[in-house]
Structures are given as C-alpha cells and as structure tokens.
C-alpha cells in the first residue's frame, strides 16, 4: 500500500476555505459537535457523510449549516439526487456514469464557496466536467441553482472531505485537472500545518491525476503562495508550466471570485500557480 493511502484526514488540512470553519473542540482534542440532518437520506447532503462510520478522526474543519434560502433548499431537494453526492468513502465513483459521458474530461475543484465562479467556468467550457466539492450547504444549493438556471449539465456537487474523495473514491488517472482557489490560509503560524497544500496532499492527488493534468492554485496570502510554490516545485510528480519557475498570470478561464475581490480590497496580491502532473 502506498504511503499516501495510509494518510489520515487529520494529517492533512481540509479544503477549509469559503465553505468551512474550524470545528468546536478541535483545538482541545474533542470531536466536533454533531449537526442535525437537514434532508432525508439520499434527498440532500448529509451533515457528516464519512465522519461517523468511515474513520474516527479529529478534523480541522466543521460543516457550516448557515441559513439556507428557499431557492437553495428547493434546488437541493430537486437536484441533489441527480447532480449531488455525499463523500462517504464507501464506494468508488464512476465519473463516466456520474457525468453521463465516458469521454468527458473531469477536473476536481476543492472549495467553491457560493459557486458563482464555478458556474461561470462550467458555462465557458461545456466540454469539461467540474467535480466541485465543499461542505457549505448554502453554497451547494446555490451552485445547483445556478447550474439549473443556466442549463449547465457539466457540474456535479460533492459534499464532504476532499481527502476522502481523493483517497477512497476516485480511480487512478481519472482526473484531467485539480483546482484549488483561495483555500483557507490559516494565517497564524501555529496553524500552518492545517493548510491543504502540503507534500502529503500532493502525494495523494497524484494518484487520480492523469499525466498532463493541470494543477491550478490561487491565493491572496503571500506566505501561503510562497509555500505553495515551494512545495509544488519540490515535488517530483509535478512541473511548473512557467519557464522561469515562478507564479503564472491569471489564466483566462479563472474568473475573479468574490473572495479574490475581498482580498484585493484589503491590498492583498493574488498569485496563481499552474503546474502539470508529470
């Protein structure tokens, strides 16, 4: 068994970005509080699809069940059985079946916030499937609503821990890309170990990513950008697409996000990193 298959989720930072927050008790070593189920089983996202039966772990994130609007709830109730799935770690996902197209290249987006940028990317590139995973229920509902309103058929929404998705549920060489836009920077030095982009995460992602797959990250935290560049550059399974080995210009396919705008308003410098799976 490979080293990455032995990783526990608490050894890696979760996507802890737009849709996540630190779980109560995680600093004290107590398990996070259980959240009430909002939808019947199979009819909507579960509050904790893998934590209670797949593995015991103390996580660095907690699903946020902030207020769900009527439109978001309606979208979840109507579209989840068709376009959504729980990341429970109990089965392998057949992406060809999930998207209804065996030839469709699929990219994984970890942490999509309210889904506006994801919907724009899906609309601009209908020939690519976007497997979008987050734990924020309003964002899940909003992305499904946007996809439905815009007639997008190339978006699927996963609810749960991206680490479990990569480790347990995706076949080798099944992904054509990985997108990590504005993950939680965990700005305090003592929390840097919770950041998602670590060598262990790249080990894990290398399995589902096929050769030539694009790994695109963006952040508005300078020290996190430096860490991303250092970790990606040092990993033997990835190569920088920039000849000078530096940051990349923002690709045209990545729209400006709400979180990016907030960072720019604060004077932050946004960095894009575009690497390729060898």
N, C-alpha and C positions, 0 to 999 in steps of 0.2 A: 504493500500500500504506500502511495506517495506521501511525502511529508505534509503536503497541503491537505490531503484527505483527513489527516489527524488533527487539523486545526479546530479549536473550539471557537464558537462565535464570540465569547468574551475575550479572546486573544486578539480579535480584530475590532477596529472601530466600525460601527454600522454606518449606514448612509446618513444618519444623524444630521440631516440638512434641513431643507424647508419644512419637511413634514414630521420632524422628530424632536424629542427633547429628552433630557436626562430623566431617567426613571426615579421616582421617590425611593429612597433607601439604597440606591445603587452605590453610594459612597460608603454607607455603613455596612455593606455586605448583606443587606436584607433583600429578598426578592421583591420586584416591583409589584405594586398592587394590581389585582385583577380588575379588568374593566368589564362592565356589563355588556352582554350581546345586544347589538342594535337590530340585527336582522336574523331571521330563522336560518338554520344551517343550509348552505348552498344557495341562499337567496340574496346574499350580500357578504361583504368582507367580515371575517371573524375578528374578534378583539385581539386574539393572540394565537395565530394558527399553528405555530410549532412549539411554543414555549412549554406547554403543559404536557405534551406527550412525545415530542421528538428528542429533546435533550434538556437536561437541567442546567441552567446557566444563569449568571447574573449579567445582565446586559447593560450597555451604556446608552440605551435609548428606551423610550416608552411611547407607544402609540398615543397620539393626541386625538381624542374624540371631542374636538371643539365643535361649535354649533354647525350642524348640517342644515343647509337651506332646503326648502321644499323642492326646488328644482334639482338639487344634488341628490336628495333622497329618492326622488322619482327616477332619476337616471340610474342610480344604483339598483333599485328594485327591478327596473325593467331590463337593464343591460348587463348586470353582473353575471347572470347565468350564461350569457353568450360571450362576453368580452372580458370577464374578470376571473381571477382565480386566487386562491389562498396559497401562500408559500408555506406548505406544511412539511416539506421534506420527506413525504411518504411515497412519492412516485416520480418517475422520470417524465418530463414534458416532451411531447412530440410537437415540435414547433410547426412542422408542415400541417399537422392536423389542427393545431391551435389557430393558425392564420388561414387555413384553408387553401394553401398554395405551397406545393413542395419546392418550388423554385424561388420563392421569395427570400431574399437575404434579410436577416433579422439583426438589429442592434439592440443592446440592452442599455436602458437609461436608468441609472440609480438615483432616486430622489428627484421628483419632478414638481414639487410644490403644488401649485394650483393648476398646473397642466397647460397654461397658455402657450408657453414656448414649445412644448411637446406637440401640441395640436398644430402649431404653425409649421414645424418641421415635417410632420406627417403629411400635411396638405401640400407642401412644396415638393415632397418626394414620395409619391404614392407607390413607387416601385420598391420601397424599403419598409419592412415591418419594424415597428418600435415596440419592444417589450419593456414597458415602463413599470418600475416597482417602487413603492413607497409605503408608508404606514399611516399616512394622514387621510382620514376618511373623507373630509370635505374636498380635499384635492382629488381623491379618487373619483368622487362623484362629479366634480367639475370637469375633469378630463373626459369622462364618459359622456357627459352632457355636450361638451364641445365637439367630440368626435361624432356624436349622433347628429347634432345640428349642422355640421359641415359635411356630412356624408363620408366621413373617413372610415375606411374599413381596414386600415393597416395599423391600428393601435390595439394593444392588449394590456390590461392593467393587472399587475400582481400586487398582492397585499402581504407584506411581511418582510423578513430579514433577507437582504440580498446575499449574505454569506451562505445561508442555507440554500438559496436558489442556485448559486454558482456551484456549491459543493455537492449537492444531492440531486438536483432536479434538471440540470442541463447536460446534454450529451457532449462528449468531446467534439471539437471542431464544428460546433453548431451555430456559433455567433459570428457575424460579419463585422461587429464593432461594439465598443463599450463607451458610454458617455457618462461623465461624472461632472456635473455642472454645479458649482458653488456648494459643495458639501460643507457640513458644519466644520468650522476651522478649529474648534476647541482652543480658543486663544490663550488660555492660561497654560504656562509651561508644564505644570504637573498633569495636564490633561492631554498633552500632545500624543500620548500613546493611544488615545481613543480615535485619532484621526483615521479615516478609512484607508487612505493610500499609503500603505506600508509594504515592505518586501513580501510579507506573508500573503497579503491580499493579491499582489501581482502573481505570486506562485499559483494561487487558487484560480484566478481569472484566466491564466494561460491555458488551462485545460479546455474550457468551452470555446475560447477564441481560436478561430482557424488562422492559418498562416496568411499574412497580409491584412488581417483585421485592424481597423483603425481604433486607437485608444485616444479619446479626446477628453481632456480635463480643462476646467476653467475655475479660477478662484480670484477673489479680490483681496486676499490676505497675503501680503508679500512673503512672510516667512513660510507660509504653507506652500506657496508657489515654489519657493526655493527647495523645500523638502520634496515636493512632487518631482521637480526636475532632477534632483539628486538621486532619488530612489528609482525613477524610471530609467535614467541614464545608466545606472549601475546594474540594472537587471539584464541578464543575458538573453532573455526571451523577447525583449523589446528594443526597437531602434527609433531614434528621433528622426522625424521627417524633415527637420530643418538642417541644412548642410553645416551650419555653424554650431549645431548642438544646443541652440538656445530656445527661447519661447517662440511660439508661432503667432502670426497675425490671426485675428479672429476670422475663422472660416465663414464664408457667406452663408452656409447652411445653419449656423448657430445664431438664432435671433437674440436680441437683447432681452434679458429676463428682468422680472420685477426685482429680484434680489440684486442683480447686477446694477440696476438703476439706483437702488438704495446705497450700494457701496460707492458708486460714482459720486452720489450726492455728499457722501462723507469724505470725499477726496481720495478714496482708495484707487489703486491702479489694478486693472483687470489683466490677468495673464492667462493666455491659452497655451496648452501643451498638446501637441499632436504627435503621437508615437504610433508605431506599427508593430504588430505581432510578427516576429521573425518566422 
